[in-house]
Amino acid sequence: MKRLPIVVAALLCASTAPALAAMSDQEFVTAASIGNQYEFASGEFASTAAPDPRVRAFAKQIAADHADIDAELNVVARLEKMPIPYMMDDAHDAMVRKLQSAQLENSAADSQRMFVNQQKEAHDKTVAMYEQYAREGTNVRLRDYALASLPKLRAHQKAINALAAMR
């Protein structure tokens, strides 16, 4: 009997946990494109700047993969006659500039640490966004794109979690 209130409280907490807000098709295209551009730019930078060869290899891989993922998104968006942002937003641009500044003002190791932290957060959010759109999105082509992209994105998430754990 004493367990029942605890179980009920746990269920209430679980059911009120914040979920990602539903995205429109255009919001998904915009967020995915900006995210891909950020991954490409930060990956390109870290692929030459990071002191650890494992981080450089990861950075090179995500730059290549996100260029491919973004090219696939562009095809779908054009077929659906949806506009695509061709530049990162200010927030993502600032993240790349912070990586570059950390290298210049502090050290390559500081920049690498920041890159790993940014990538962990970015891939957690990206995987969640793509999973949600794959489940709830209204555009069939975009849902198919999200589903097709998820294996690479999950592989990136797994790889960056392993790199973050090695610190």
C-alpha positions as CSV (number, residue, x, y, z in Angstrom):
1,M,0.0,0.0,0.0
2,K,2.8,2.4,0.7
3,R,4.2,1.8,-2.8
4,L,1.0,3.1,-4.6
5,P,1.6,6.8,-3.9
6,I,5.2,6.5,-5.0
7,V,4.2,4.7,-8.2
8,V,1.5,7.3,-8.9
9,A,3.9,10.2,-8.2
10,A,6.5,8.6,-10.6
11,L,3.9,8.2,-13.3
12,L,2.8,11.9,-12.9
13,C,6.4,13.1,-13.2
14,A,7.0,10.9,-16.2
15,S,3.9,12.1,-18.0
16,T,4.7,15.8,-17.4
17,A,8.3,15.6,-18.7
18,P,8.9,18.1,-21.4
19,A,8.7,16.8,-24.9
20,L,10.0,18.3,-28.1
21,A,7.4,20.6,-29.6
22,A,5.8,19.4,-32.8
23,M,7.6,20.9,-35.9
24,S,6.0,22.0,-39.1
25,D,7.6,20.6,-42.3
26,Q,9.3,23.9,-43.0
27,E,10.6,24.2,-39.4
28,F,12.1,20.7,-39.8
29,V,13.8,21.6,-43.2
30,T,15.2,24.8,-41.7
31,A,16.5,23.3,-38.5
32,A,17.9,20.2,-40.3
33,S,19.7,22.4,-43.0
34,I,21.2,24.8,-40.4
35,G,22.3,21.8,-38.3
36,N,23.9,20.1,-41.3
37,Q,25.7,23.4,-42.2
38,Y,27.0,23.7,-38.6
39,E,28.2,20.1,-38.5
40,F,30.0,20.6,-41.8
41,A,31.7,23.8,-40.7
42,S,32.7,22.7,-37.3
43,G,33.8,19.3,-38.6
44,E,35.9,20.9,-41.3
45,F,37.6,23.1,-38.6
46,A,38.2,20.3,-36.1
47,S,39.4,17.9,-38.8
48,T,42.6,19.9,-39.0
49,A,42.7,21.7,-35.7
50,A,42.1,18.9,-33.1
51,P,45.2,17.5,-31.5
52,D,43.8,14.0,-31.0
53,P,43.7,11.9,-34.3
54,R,40.5,10.2,-33.2
55,V,38.8,13.5,-32.9
56,R,40.2,14.7,-36.2
57,A,38.9,11.4,-37.9
58,F,35.5,11.9,-36.3
59,A,35.4,15.5,-37.4
60,K,36.3,14.6,-41.0
61,Q,33.6,11.9,-41.1
62,I,30.8,14.2,-39.8
63,A,31.8,16.9,-42.3
64,A,31.5,14.4,-45.1
65,D,28.4,12.7,-43.8
66,H,26.5,16.0,-43.1
67,A,27.4,17.3,-46.6
68,D,25.8,14.2,-48.0
69,I,22.8,14.4,-45.6
70,D,22.3,18.1,-46.5
71,A,22.5,17.3,-50.2
72,E,19.7,14.7,-49.7
73,L,17.6,17.2,-47.8
74,N,18.1,19.8,-50.5
75,V,16.7,17.4,-53.1
76,V,13.6,16.6,-51.0
77,A,13.0,20.3,-50.2
78,R,13.2,21.3,-53.8
79,L,10.8,18.5,-54.8
80,E,8.4,19.8,-52.1
81,K,9.0,23.5,-53.2
82,M,10.2,24.4,-49.7
83,P,12.9,27.1,-49.1
84,I,16.2,26.1,-47.7
85,P,18.5,28.3,-45.7
86,Y,21.9,28.6,-47.3
87,M,23.6,30.1,-44.3
88,M,23.8,29.1,-40.7
89,D,21.8,31.1,-38.2
90,D,23.6,33.4,-35.8
91,A,23.6,30.9,-32.9
92,H,25.4,28.1,-34.9
93,D,27.8,30.6,-36.5
94,A,28.7,31.8,-33.1
95,M,29.4,28.2,-32.0
96,V,31.9,27.7,-34.9
97,R,33.5,31.1,-34.1
98,K,33.9,30.0,-30.5
99,L,35.8,26.9,-31.6
100,Q,38.1,29.0,-33.7
101,S,38.6,31.6,-30.9
102,A,39.3,28.9,-28.3
103,Q,42.1,27.7,-30.5
104,L,43.6,31.1,-31.1
105,E,43.1,32.5,-27.5
106,N,43.7,29.3,-25.5
107,S,44.9,26.1,-27.1
108,A,44.0,23.4,-29.6
109,A,43.2,21.2,-26.6
110,D,40.6,23.7,-25.3
111,S,39.1,24.0,-28.8
112,Q,38.9,20.2,-29.1
113,R,37.2,19.9,-25.7
114,M,34.7,22.5,-26.8
115,F,34.2,20.7,-30.1
116,V,33.5,17.4,-28.4
117,N,31.0,19.1,-26.0
118,Q,29.2,20.9,-28.8
119,Q,29.0,17.7,-30.9
120,K,27.6,15.7,-28.0
121,E,24.9,18.3,-27.4
122,A,24.2,18.8,-31.1
123,H,23.9,15.1,-31.9
124,D,21.6,14.4,-29.0
125,K,19.3,17.2,-30.2
126,T,19.6,16.2,-33.8
127,V,18.8,12.6,-33.3
128,A,15.8,13.5,-31.1
129,M,14.6,15.9,-33.8
130,Y,14.9,13.4,-36.6
131,E,13.3,10.7,-34.6
132,Q,10.4,12.9,-33.7
133,Y,9.9,14.0,-37.3
134,A,10.1,10.4,-38.5
135,R,7.3,9.6,-36.1
136,E,5.1,12.7,-36.4
137,G,6.0,14.5,-39.5
138,T,3.3,15.2,-42.1
139,N,5.4,15.1,-45.3
140,V,6.1,11.6,-46.5
141,R,9.2,12.5,-48.4
142,L,10.7,14.4,-45.4
143,R,9.7,11.5,-43.1
144,D,11.6,9.1,-45.4
145,Y,14.6,11.4,-45.5
146,A,14.6,11.6,-41.7
147,L,14.4,7.8,-41.4
148,A,17.1,7.3,-43.9
149,S,19.4,9.8,-42.1
150,L,19.0,8.4,-38.7
151,P,21.5,5.5,-38.9
152,K,24.4,7.9,-39.7
153,L,23.2,10.4,-37.1
154,R,23.0,7.7,-34.4
155,A,26.4,6.4,-35.4
156,H,27.8,10.0,-34.9
157,Q,26.0,10.2,-31.6
158,K,27.5,6.9,-30.5
159,A,31.0,7.9,-31.7
160,I,30.9,11.3,-29.9
161,N,29.7,9.7,-26.7
162,A,32.7,7.4,-26.8
163,L,35.1,10.3,-27.5
164,A,33.5,12.3,-24.7
165,A,33.9,9.3,-22.3
166,M,37.6,9.0,-23.0
167,R,38.5,12.4,-21.6
